[in-house]
Amino acid sequence: MARAHISHLVKLAYESRDPAAALALLDRSIELGHRRIALIRYLQAQFVAAPLEARHHAYVHEVAARMSAETLGRVAAEARSRSLSRQPSAHAAGHGGGAVAAFQHAGTDERPDLDDAGGQRRSG
């Protein structure tokens, strides 16, 4: 995938809140074996209500299980920052329940885990 196409997908996923673009970015990250960026893209896909599948949840669950609580908190904070800085403020609040719950764990000592059924965050 060309860099220009990736940039276009990023713009669509973040600025236009396009679920298909967010999913395409996540799929690419999974295909390439990304960890941190895959988690960020997963959270954005949740935020825009992309149709996530069991394989997406499983991949991110595996990635998150290998991260320390501190690292996971930093990644979640980065995802929130990226999402909120690239979207109109009217759309940034109150959307994407699972992602918001994950973002609330950023900066805490509590390690969030992924629920096996739907990828929603729960404290463990």
Backbone hydrogen bonds in HBPLUS format (Angstrom, degrees):
<---DONOR---> <-ACCEPTOR-->    atom                        ^
c    i                          cat <-CA-CA->   ^        H-A-AA   ^      H-
h    n   atom  resd res      DA  || num        DHA   H-A  angle D-A-AA Bond
n    s   type  num  typ     dist DA aas  dist angle  dist       angle   num
A0005-HIS N   A0002-ALA O   2.99 MM   3  5.24 121.3  2.34 101.7 116.5     1
A0006-ILE N   A0002-ALA O   3.02 MM   4  6.43 155.5  2.08 153.4 160.8     2
A0007-SER N   A0003-ARG O   2.91 MM   4  6.19 162.7  1.94 152.6 157.1     3
A0008-HIS N   A0004-ALA O   2.99 MM   4  6.20 151.3  2.07 140.5 148.3     4
A0009-LEU N   A0005-HIS O   2.91 MM   4  6.21 156.7  1.96 148.8 155.0     5
A0010-VAL N   A0006-ILE O   2.85 MM   4  6.15 157.4  1.90 154.5 160.9     6
A0011-LYS N   A0007-SER O   3.00 MM   4  6.24 160.3  2.04 146.6 151.5     7
A0012-LEU N   A0008-HIS O   2.96 MM   4  6.25 160.6  1.99 149.9 155.2     8
A0013-ALA N   A0009-LEU O   2.77 MM   4  5.93 164.7  1.79 154.3 158.8     9
A0014-TYR N   A0010-VAL O   2.94 MM   4  6.01 161.1  1.98 153.0 157.1    10
A0015-GLU N   A0011-LYS O   2.83 MM   4  5.38 142.7  1.97 137.2 148.9    11
A0016-SER N   A0012-LEU O   3.19 MM   4  4.82 130.3  2.45 107.9 121.6    12
A0018-ASP N   A0012-LEU O   2.99 MM   6  5.46 165.2  2.01 131.9 134.7    13
A0022-ALA N   A0018-ASP O   3.05 MM   4  6.32 162.8  2.08 155.1 160.2    14
A0023-LEU N   A0019-PRO O   2.91 MM   4  6.08 156.6  1.97 148.9 155.2    15
A0024-ALA N   A0020-ALA O   2.93 MM   4  6.12 152.9  2.01 142.9 150.5    16
A0025-LEU N   A0021-ALA O   3.00 MM   4  6.25 157.9  2.05 151.6 156.6    17
A0026-LEU N   A0022-ALA O   3.04 MM   4  6.28 157.5  2.09 144.4 150.7    18
A0027-ASP N   A0023-LEU O   2.84 MM   4  6.04 166.5  1.86 153.8 157.5    19
A0028-ARG N   A0024-ALA O   3.02 MM   4  6.17 154.7  2.08 143.0 149.7    20
A0029-SER N   A0025-LEU O   2.99 MM   4  6.24 157.7  2.04 147.3 153.3    21
A0030-ILE N   A0026-LEU O   2.91 MM   4  6.20 159.2  1.96 156.1 161.8    22
A0031-GLU N   A0027-ASP O   2.90 MM   4  6.07 162.5  1.93 147.8 153.1    23
A0032-LEU N   A0028-ARG O   2.94 MM   4  6.16 149.0  2.04 147.2 155.2    24
A0034-HIS N   A0029-SER O   2.87 MM   5  5.09 153.5  1.93 156.0 153.7    25
A0033-GLY N   A0030-ILE O   3.03 MM   3  5.01 153.7  2.10 102.0 110.4    26
A0039-LEU N   A0035-ARG O   2.98 MM   4  6.27 154.8  2.04 154.1 160.3    27
A0040-ILE N   A0036-ARG O   3.06 MM   4  6.39 158.7  2.10 150.1 156.0    28
A0041-ARG N   A0037-ILE O   2.85 MM   4  6.03 161.2  1.88 147.5 152.9    29
A0042-TYR N   A0038-ALA O   2.79 MM   4  5.93 144.7  1.91 143.0 153.3    30
A0043-LEU N   A0039-LEU O   2.99 MM   4  6.25 161.1  2.03 149.8 153.7    31
A0044-GLN N   A0040-ILE O   3.04 MM   4  6.34 152.1  2.12 145.2 153.2    32
A0045-ALA N   A0041-ARG O   2.87 MM   4  6.04 154.5  1.93 142.5 149.9    33
A0046-GLN N   A0042-TYR O   2.89 MM   4  6.22 154.6  1.96 150.9 157.6    34
A0047-PHE N   A0043-LEU O   2.91 MM   4  6.10 157.5  1.96 142.7 149.4    35
A0048-VAL N   A0044-GLN O   3.01 MM   4  6.31 146.5  2.12 150.3 157.5    36
A0050-ALA N   A0045-ALA O   2.86 MM   5  5.09 174.6  1.87 157.4 155.7    37
A0049-ALA N   A0046-GLN O   2.99 MM   3  4.97 161.3  2.03 108.0 112.6    38
A0052-LEU N   A0050-ALA O   2.83 MM   2  5.74 124.1  2.15 115.6  98.9    39
A0056-HIS N   A0053-GLU O   2.98 MM   3  5.38 129.1  2.24 108.4 121.3    40
A0057-HIS N   A0053-GLU O   3.24 MM   4  6.67 161.5  2.27 155.9 160.2    41
A0058-ALA N   A0054-ALA O   2.86 MM   4  6.05 160.9  1.89 153.3 159.2    42
A0059-TYR N   A0055-ARG O   3.01 MM   4  6.06 160.0  2.05 141.3 146.3    43
A0060-VAL N   A0056-HIS O   3.11 MM   4  6.33 171.9  2.12 154.7 156.6    44
A0061-HIS N   A0057-HIS O   2.85 MM   4  5.93 150.5  1.94 146.0 155.3    45
A0062-GLU N   A0058-ALA O   3.02 MM   4  6.19 157.8  2.07 146.9 152.0    46
A0063-VAL N   A0059-TYR O   2.97 MM   4  6.29 156.2  2.03 147.3 154.3    47
A0064-ALA N   A0060-VAL O   2.79 MM   4  5.93 171.5  1.80 154.2 156.4    48
A0065-ALA N   A0061-HIS O   2.98 MM   4  6.08 148.8  2.07 143.1 151.5    49
A0066-ARG N   A0063-VAL O   3.11 MM   3  5.51 146.5  2.23 107.5 116.9    50
A0067-MET N   A0064-ALA O   3.11 MM   3  5.24 161.0  2.15 107.2 113.2    51
A0072-LEU N   A0068-SER O   2.88 MM   4  6.08 167.8  1.90 156.5 160.3    52
A0073-GLY N   A0069-ALA O   2.92 MM   4  6.04 152.9  1.99 143.3 150.6    53
A0074-ARG N   A0070-GLU O   3.00 MM   4  6.31 153.2  2.08 146.1 153.3    54
A0075-VAL N   A0071-THR O   2.92 MM   4  6.20 159.2  1.96 154.6 160.1    55
A0076-ALA N   A0072-LEU O   2.95 MM   4  6.12 163.1  1.98 148.8 153.5    56
A0077-ALA N   A0073-GLY O   2.93 MM   4  6.09 154.7  1.99 144.1 151.4    57
A0078-GLU N   A0074-ARG O   2.89 MM   4  6.12 153.2  1.97 144.9 152.4    58
A0079-ALA N   A0075-VAL O   2.88 MM   4  6.15 156.3  1.94 150.2 156.7    59
A0080-ARG N   A0076-ALA O   2.95 MM   4  6.19 159.5  1.99 147.6 152.9    60
A0081-SER N   A0077-ALA O   2.91 MM   4  6.09 161.9  1.94 147.7 153.0    61
A0082-ARG N   A0078-GLU O   2.88 MM   4  6.09 164.5  1.90 152.6 156.4    62
A0083-SER N   A0079-ALA O   2.95 MM   4  6.08 164.0  1.97 149.0 153.9    63
A0084-LEU N   A0080-ARG O   2.86 MM   4  5.98 171.6  1.87 158.0 160.3    64
A0085-SER N   A0081-SER O   2.90 MM   4  5.81 153.4  1.97 146.3 153.6    65
A0091-HIS N   A0088-PRO O   2.94 MM   3  5.63 147.6  2.05 119.5 128.1    66
A0092-ALA N   A0089-SER O   3.24 MM   3  4.98 140.2  2.41  92.9 104.0    67
A0099-ALA N   A0096-GLY O   2.89 MM   3  5.56 119.5  2.26 127.6 141.7    68
A0100-VAL N   A0096-GLY O   3.05 MM   4  6.15 161.0  2.09 149.7 155.1    69
A0101-ALA N   A0097-GLY O   2.97 MM   4  6.18 159.4  2.01 150.8 156.0    70
A0102-ALA N   A0098-GLY O   3.04 MM   4  6.30 154.5  2.10 144.1 151.1    71
A0103-PHE N   A0099-ALA O   2.82 MM   4  6.08 155.3  1.88 150.7 157.9    72
A0104-GLN N   A0100-VAL O   2.99 MM   4  6.25 141.8  2.14 145.9 155.8    73
A0105-HIS N   A0102-ALA O   3.08 MM   3  5.46 149.7  2.18 107.0 115.8    74
A0106-ALA N   A0103-PHE O   3.02 MM   3  5.37 153.7  2.09 109.0 117.1    75
A0108-THR N   A0105-HIS O   2.99 MM   3  5.52 152.4  2.07 144.5 140.7    76
A0113-ASP N   A0122-ARG O   3.03 MM   9  5.66 173.8  2.03 165.1 166.9    77
A0122-ARG N   A0113-ASP O   3.14 MM   9  5.66 149.8  2.23 151.7 157.7    78
A0115-ASP N   A0120-GLN O   2.91 MM   5  5.39 153.4  1.98 153.6 162.4    79
A0119-GLY N   A0115-ASP O   3.09 MM   4  4.94 151.4  2.18 138.3 140.8    80
